Amino acid sequence: MDIRKLQKAVVAALEDVKGHDIQVFDVRHLTSLFDRVVIASADSVRQTKALARNVQDKAREAGARVYGLEGEDNGEWILVDLGDIVVHLMQPAVRAHYNLEELWDQPKPRAPRKRPARAAAPA
């Protein structure tokens, strides 16, 4: 499945249920486990659960597989595992406490600069 198509489906699903502060991070340079992390906020347990359901439904409609769902019992932080994309749905206090943006919003490392070769000293 095309990662951009799945990402668009996830963001649209979040917007449909009024998820807010949606952020998408390309994390390929940080981990080989998945390509994107999506973080969104919800104002209630009911809304986080509705967001999780809608993300799962829209991902399946787009042809993706849902590998797992964690945290639905509590509802303050729900993780939806779509393989190449991991979606975190959080209430604002939980989101502020864990600050996942700081973890995933890391710049790509720069390639080391090549130094010019030194000329050999005369013998």
N, C-alpha and C positions, 0 to 999 in steps of 0.2 A: 504494500500500500504506500502511496506517495505521502511522505511526512507532511508536506505543505497542505495537502487536501485534508488530512486528519486534523492538523492544527486548526485550520479554518472551521472545521466541523465542531471541534471542542470549544473554540472561542464563541462561535454562534450559539451553541447550546448554553453556555454560561450567560451570554447576553439575553437569551430568551427568557431566562428565569431571574433576570435582574441581578446577576452576580456583579460585584463591583471591584474596583482596583485590580483588574485582571492584568497579570504580567506573564509574559512568555520569555523563557530563557533558553538559548541554544547552549547546551552543555556538553556537546561532543568532545570539546577539548578538556573536559574535567572528568568524564567517566565514559566507559565503553558499554555501560548497562542500558542506557537510553539516550535519546537525542535531544529531547525537550523536557522542560519542567514548566508547568503552567500553575500559577497560584492565583486564587480568586477569593474574595471575601463574601460572606453572607451574614445577614443580620439576625438569624435565628437558627435553631436546630432544624426546624421544619424546612427552612430555605436551603440549608446545606444538604439535606437529604433530597430535596427536589432537584437541586443542581446535580448531585451525583447521579440520580436516575436519568436526568435529561442528557448528561454527558454520555452515559452508557448507551442510551437509546440512539443518540445521533451518531456515535462512533460505530455502532453496529450497522446502522443504515448506510454509513459511508464504506462499509466493508471491513471494518477493523474488528479485532477480537478484544474482548475485555478479559484481562488475565487475573484481575483481582480487585477486591474492594475491602478497604479496612476503615474502621472507625464509625461505621454506620450506627452501631448501638448507642454510642455517646452523642455523636452528631456535631461536636464542637470542631473536629478536624477529621475530614474524610479524605482518604487517598484513593484515587481511581487509577489503576495500573492498566495502561493501554499498550504496553510493550515499549514502543519507541517514544511514547509520551507518558509522563507521570503527572497527574493532576491533583493538586492539593486544594481542598475547599475548607476554608477556615473562618471562624468567627474572629472579629477584629482583635479582641484581647489575646486570643491564642496566637494569632498571626504576629502581633507585636512582640509577644513573649519569645517565640521561637525564631523570628527574624530570618526566615529561609532565604529572603532576597540577598542577604549578606553572604550566605553560603554559595548560592548559585550564580550570582552576578559578578563573576570573576573574569577579568580580561584574559584574552587568549595570550599565551606566552609569546614573547617576541623571539624570532630566530636569532641566535647568537651572531654578533658581528664578526666578520672575518678580519683578522689583522693581516696587514701586508707582511709578506715574508721578509725577514731580515737578511741583509746581505752578509755573507760570511766574512769575518775579520781576516785581513791579510796575515799570512803566516810568516 
